[in-house]
Amino acid sequence: MIWPIMRDWDQFLEQTPWFLQPGDTATVGEARPWSRGEVAGLPHLSALLASATLTPVLISGTEYELLAWGPDTDRRGWLCRPPLDADPGQVHPIHRDFWLVCGGINECFREPETRWLNQNEILTEAAGRTPVSDVLADYSWIWEADGLAIPIQPEEYYVVAVEANGNLTLVHRESGGLLLFAPDHAFTGVTPLPGCPPYSLLTFDDAQDLGAWIERAVVAQL
């Protein structure tokens, strides 16, 4: 007997049974090939999107788009928000170009081992509203305990990823420089920013800016 191939949405629910909460309703549209083109400066992401299928989903009145790729019986992908416009001064240009085709990622399924694991918000508008200045002020004691001061201007940065335990990935609005604020982590491949104690502000050894961070995570998907 040949079993029917599961829809991308059904595979998503099978892999993330926690996502829909009691009382949630989901209206699932027709899957269609990706048609929004490339994202400037992100060739690996652009190739991944070109291979993806997009399924519109309305969950309790909120619009999402499920992007999925891979073999029919072993799909993987992201549940995303629809594209959005951005104030040119609000986010880095690469992020603004990303938002023209995708509003950011709320959930991943069958995610390989990347730094996007365990993230609640990735490249979303909601992540960007996280008050960096307030968060760092609340943790200023980390630096003060070592006789140090926070060595960045927090208002120059915004959040591009929020981990389940509260760690934040930060991007400089102009340069795209990448930092990880991680008072609770077990990461390898990270180095304290000069003037910072361990478990505070860190740099990624293999991704110095936003573009490299996105491309590094995408390469693991290809």
Residue pairs with C-beta under 8 A, 6 or more apart in sequence:
5 72
5 73
6 14
6 73
7 28
7 31
7 55
8 31
8 53
8 55
8 66
8 68
8 75
8 77
9 26
9 28
9 55
9 57
9 66
11 68
11 75
11 109
12 19
12 66
12 68
12 77
12 79
12 107
12 109
13 19
13 20
15 109
15 110
16 79
16 107
16 109
19 79
19 107
20 26
20 59
23 60
24 59
24 60
25 59
25 60
26 57
26 58
26 59
26 60
27 57
27 58
28 55
28 56
28 57
29 55
29 56
29 57
29 58
30 55
30 56
31 53
31 54
31 55
32 53
32 54
32 55
33 52
33 53
33 54
34 49
34 50
34 51
34 52
34 53
34 54
34 67
35 54
36 49
36 83
36 100
36 101
37 46
37 101
38 46
38 49
38 50
39 45
39 46
39 49
39 94
39 97
39 98
39 100
39 101
40 94
40 97
41 94
41 97
41 211
42 94
42 97
42 98
42 211
42 214
42 215
42 218
43 215
44 215
44 218
44 219
44 222
45 98
45 214
45 215
45 218
47 222
48 69
48 218
48 221
48 222
49 67
49 101
49 102
51 69
52 67
52 68
52 69
52 77
53 67
53 68
53 69
54 65
54 66
54 67
55 65
55 66
55 68
56 63
56 64
56 65
56 66
57 63
57 64
57 65
57 66
57 79
58 64
63 81
63 82
64 79
64 80
64 81
64 82
64 106
65 79
65 80
65 81
65 82
65 102
66 77
66 78
66 79
66 80
67 77
67 78
67 79
67 80
67 102
68 75
68 76
68 77
69 75
69 76
69 77
69 221
70 76
70 77
70 110
74 110
75 109
75 110
76 108
76 109
76 110
76 111
76 112
76 221
77 108
77 109
77 110
78 105
78 107
78 108
78 109
79 105
79 106
79 107
79 108
79 109
80 102
80 103
80 104
80 105
80 106
81 102
81 103
81 104
81 106
81 124
81 125
82 103
83 99
83 100
83 101
83 102
83 103
84 99
84 103
84 125
85 99
86 95
86 96
86 99
88 96
89 173
90 128
90 158
90 173
91 99
91 128
91 158
91 171
91 173
92 171
92 172
92 173
92 174
92 175
92 176
92 210
93 176
94 176
94 210
94 211
94 214
95 123
95 160
95 171
95 210
98 104
98 123
98 214
99 123
99 125
102 123
103 124
103 125
104 121
104 122
104 123
104 124
104 125
104 126
104 127
105 116
105 119
105 121
105 122
105 123
105 124
106 120
106 121
106 122
106 124
108 116
108 117
108 119
111 117
112 220
112 221
113 220
114 216
114 217
114 220
114 221
115 169
115 187
115 204
115 207
115 213
115 216
115 217
116 122
116 161
116 217
118 163
118 164
118 165
119 161
119 162
119 163
119 164
120 162
120 163
120 164
121 127
121 161
121 162
122 160
122 161
123 160
123 161
123 214
127 159
127 160
127 161
127 162
128 158
128 159
128 160
129 159
130 158
130 159
130 162
130 168
132 154
132 155
132 157
132 158
132 159
132 168
132 170
133 154
133 155
135 168
135 181
136 150
136 154
136 181
137 154
139 181
139 183
139 200
140 150
142 183
142 197
142 199
142 200
143 149
143 150
143 196
143 197
143 200
145 197
146 197
148 195
148 196
148 197
149 195
150 201
151 193
151 194
151 195
151 196
151 201
152 179
152 193
152 201
156 172
156 173
156 174
157 170
157 171
157 172
157 173
157 179
158 170
158 171
158 173
159 168
159 169
159 170
159 171
160 169
160 170
160 171
160 210
160 213
161 168
161 169
162 168
163 169
163 182
165 184
166 183
166 184
167 180
167 181
167 182
167 183
167 184
167 185
168 180
168 181
168 182
169 178
169 179
169 180
169 181
169 213
170 178
170 179
170 180
170 181
171 177
171 178
171 179
171 209
171 210
172 178
172 179
175 209
176 209
176 210
176 211
177 208
177 209
178 203
178 204
178 207
178 208
178 209
178 210
178 212
178 213
179 193
179 201
179 202
179 203
180 187
180 190
180 201
180 202
180 203
180 204
181 200
181 201
181 202
182 190
182 199
182 200
182 202
183 199
183 200
184 199
185 199
185 202
187 202
189 204
189 205
189 206
190 202
190 203
190 204
190 205
191 202
191 203
191 205
192 198
192 200
192 201
192 202
192 203
193 200
193 201
193 202
193 203
196 202
204 213
206 212
206 216
207 213
207 216
